[in-house]
């Protein structure tokens, strides 16, 4: 592809935004961006973040992706990524989700943290994060991709708001002291079938490690985590593709249950 055919940051953002609105995925971006590195990908994401905020969407938190070392190796990176969570991405526990809202959805079980005070230090500690966490709930992230057939690498997923779709939070909050966030076992069922298993250690050794990484990065990016923000800390087990109407029930030991229903 010649230099005159390469996509600018704004053009790439417009393609992704158009795909989100139309429901029609686009070809991968990684070989079409004028600069195809992490900074360029986050610049694309930021263009759309600003556009969505200008349109009235409310920013309510962040999601952390690529918390599995195996997935990082697959995409050739050595760190997670992040995306923005908006209020209109939230789905109630067990509330039906029309498959037509999504392009090529997958689900993964996570622990969500809700922050009770701002995290604005250049470098945060476990004590900072634990002290700032108001409560935790089990969560299901419904990931989606505006890139055709999930043909993604790091640049593609970052530009595409870290392949965000929707998210479901459980309704019974727990204090961090009430369960073991590192060793808690997770089980996801589709009907009677167990489709994913894992535990807290699958998420960078602990979801707290992922949350601290995010808090530091968001300060450097100029969008620090603030009181009330939700953090989806990352998958506790393998993600599962959703191709037909179905129900997914997640149980996390000591934390509770949450369900996603696709209609």
C-alpha positions in Angstrom: 0.0 0.0 0.0 1.5 3.3 -1.0 1.9 6.3 1.4 -0.8 8.2 -0.3 -3.3 5.3 0.5 -2.4 5.1 4.2 -5.0 6.1 6.7 -4.7 9.1 8.9 -5.6 8.9 12.6 -8.9 10.7 11.9 -9.8 8.5 8.9 -9.1 5.3 10.8 -11.3 6.5 13.7 -14.1 7.4 11.2 -14.0 3.9 9.7 -14.3 2.3 13.2 -17.1 4.7 14.2 -18.9 4.0 11.0 -18.6 0.2 11.6 -20.0 0.6 15.1 -23.0 2.5 13.8 -23.7 0.4 10.8 -22.9 -3.0 12.3 -20.7 -3.8 9.3 -17.1 -4.7 10.2 -14.1 -3.4 8.4 -10.7 -4.8 7.2 -7.8 -4.7 9.7 -6.2 -1.4 10.3 -2.7 -2.4 11.3 -1.2 -2.2 7.8 -3.2 0.8 6.8 -2.3 3.3 9.5 0.3 5.9 8.7 2.0 5.0 12.1 1.2 1.5 13.2 2.4 1.4 16.8 0.7 1.5 20.2 0.7 5.3 20.4 -0.9 5.6 17.0 -3.6 3.0 18.0 -4.4 4.8 21.2 -4.6 8.1 19.2 -7.3 6.6 17.0 -9.2 5.4 20.2 -8.9 8.9 21.7 -10.4 10.5 18.6 -13.5 8.4 18.9 -13.6 8.8 22.7 -13.7 12.6 22.3 -16.3 12.3 19.6 -18.6 10.1 21.7 -18.2 12.4 24.7 -19.1 15.3 22.5 -22.2 13.4 21.4 -23.3 13.1 25.0 -22.2 9.6 26.0 -21.1 9.3 29.6 -17.8 7.8 30.5 -18.2 5.5 33.5 -15.0 3.5 33.6 -12.4 1.5 31.8 -11.8 -2.1 30.7 -8.5 -3.9 30.7 -7.8 -6.3 27.9 -4.9 -8.7 27.1 -4.4 -9.7 30.7 -3.6 -13.3 29.7 0.1 -13.9 29.0 -0.8 -16.4 26.3 -2.9 -13.9 24.5 -0.2 -11.2 24.8 2.3 -13.7 23.3 -0.2 -14.4 20.5 -0.4 -10.7 19.7 3.3 -10.0 20.2 3.0 -7.6 23.1 4.2 -7.6 26.7 1.5 -5.5 28.3 -2.3 -5.3 28.6 -4.4 -2.7 26.8 -7.4 -0.5 27.9 -10.6 0.8 26.5 -13.4 3.2 27.6 -16.7 2.1 29.2 -19.7 4.3 28.5 -23.0 4.2 30.4 -24.9 3.0 27.3 -22.7 -0.1 27.3 -24.1 -1.3 30.6 -26.6 -4.2 30.6 -28.6 -5.4 33.6 -27.9 -8.7 35.2 -29.9 -11.2 33.2 -31.4 -8.5 31.0 -32.0 -9.7 27.4 -29.5 -8.5 24.8 -30.5 -8.5 21.2 -27.8 -10.1 19.1 -28.5 -7.5 16.5 -26.8 -4.9 18.8 -23.5 -6.7 18.2 -21.4 -7.8 15.3 -19.5 -10.9 16.4 -19.8 -11.1 20.2 -17.8 -13.1 22.7 -18.2 -13.3 26.5 -15.7 -13.5 29.3 -16.0 -13.6 33.1 -14.3 -10.8 35.0 -14.1 -9.1 38.4 -15.3 -5.5 38.3 -14.0 -3.0 40.8 -15.9 0.2 41.6 -13.6 3.0 42.8 -14.6 5.2 45.8 -12.0 7.9 45.4 -9.8 9.4 42.8 -6.6 7.6 41.7 -4.3 10.4 40.6 -0.8 9.3 41.7 1.9 8.8 39.1 2.5 5.4 40.6 0.0 3.5 42.7 0.5 0.8 45.3 -1.6 -2.2 46.4 -2.5 -0.1 49.4 -3.7 2.8 47.2 -5.9 0.5 45.1 -7.3 -1.5 48.0 -8.1 1.7 49.9 -9.8 3.3 46.9 -11.9 0.3 46.0 -15.5 0.8 47.3 -16.6 -2.8 46.3 -16.3 -5.6 43.8 -18.9 -7.4 41.8 -18.8 -10.3 39.3 -19.0 -9.2 35.7 -19.4 -10.5 32.2 -17.8 -8.5 29.5 -19.4 -8.9 26.1 -16.5 -8.1 23.8 -17.1 -7.3 20.2 -14.9 -6.3 17.2 -15.5 -3.9 14.4 -12.7 -5.8 12.6 -13.7 -8.5 10.2 -13.6 -12.1 11.5 -11.7 -11.0 14.6 -8.6 -10.7 12.5 -6.8 -8.5 15.0 -3.4 -7.6 16.3 -2.5 -5.2 19.1 -3.0 -2.1 16.9 -6.4 -3.2 15.7 -7.9 -4.0 19.1 -6.5 -0.8 20.8 -7.8 1.5 18.0 -11.2 -0.3 18.3 -11.6 0.7 21.9 -10.0 -2.6 23.1 -12.7 -4.6 21.3 -15.3 -3.3 23.7 -19.0 -4.2 23.3 -21.2 -4.3 26.4 -20.8 -5.3 30.0 -23.0 -6.8 32.8 -22.4 -6.2 36.5 -23.7 -8.5 39.2 -26.0 -6.9 41.8 -24.5 -8.0 45.1 -21.4 -5.9 45.9 -18.6 -7.3 48.1 -15.8 -5.7 50.0 -12.3 -6.9 49.0 -11.9 -8.3 52.5 -14.9 -10.6 52.0 -13.4 -12.8 49.3 -10.0 -13.9 47.9 -9.6 -11.9 44.7 -6.5 -13.8 43.7 -7.4 -17.4 44.3 -11.2 -17.2 43.7 -12.4 -19.9 41.2 -14.6 -18.9 38.3 -17.0 -21.1 36.3 -19.0 -20.0 33.3 -22.0 -22.1 32.1 -24.1 -22.0 29.0 -27.1 -23.9 30.1 -25.8 -27.1 31.8 -22.5 -27.0 29.9 -19.3 -25.5 31.5 -17.7 -23.4 28.8 -15.0 -21.6 30.7 -13.1 -22.0 33.9 -10.4 -20.0 35.6 -9.5 -18.0 38.7 -8.1 -14.6 39.8 -4.5 -15.6 39.0 -5.3 -15.8 35.3 -5.6 -12.0 35.3 -1.9 -10.9 35.4 -1.4 -12.9 38.6 -4.2 -11.0 40.3 -6.9 -8.5 39.2 -5.3 -6.0 41.5 -2.1 -6.1 39.4 -4.2 -5.2 36.4 -6.0 -2.4 38.2 -2.8 -0.9 39.4 -1.4 -1.0 35.9 -4.5 0.8 34.6 -4.5 3.4 37.3 -0.9 4.4 36.5 -1.4 4.4 32.7 -4.6 6.5 33.0 -2.7 9.2 34.9 -0.1 9.3 32.2 -2.8 9.5 29.5 -4.5 12.4 31.2 -7.7 10.5 32.0 -7.2 9.4 35.6 -9.7 7.0 37.3 -12.1 9.0 39.4 -14.5 8.2 42.2 -17.4 6.1 40.9 -15.5 4.7 38.0 -15.9 1.0 37.1 -12.8 -1.1 36.2 -13.3 -4.3 34.3 -10.1 -5.9 35.4 -9.7 -8.6 32.7 -10.7 -12.2 31.9 -10.5 -15.0 34.5 -10.7 -17.7 31.9 -11.0 -18.3 28.1 -13.5 -16.1 26.2 -16.5 -17.9 24.5 -18.0 -17.0 21.2 -21.7 -16.2 21.1 -23.5 -17.3 17.9 -27.1 -17.9 18.8 -29.7 -17.0 21.5 -28.3 -18.4 24.8 -27.7 -17.7 28.5 -24.3 -17.5 30.2 -24.1 -17.8 34.0 -20.9 -17.0 35.8 -20.1 -17.9 39.4 -17.0 -16.5 41.1 -16.2 -18.1 44.5 -16.9 -15.8 47.4 -18.1 -13.0 45.0 -21.4 -14.3 43.6 -23.1 -14.7 40.3 -24.0 -12.7 37.1 -25.8 -13.7 33.9 -25.8 -12.5 30.3 -28.9 -13.5 28.2 -28.8 -13.2 24.4 -32.1 -13.0 22.7 
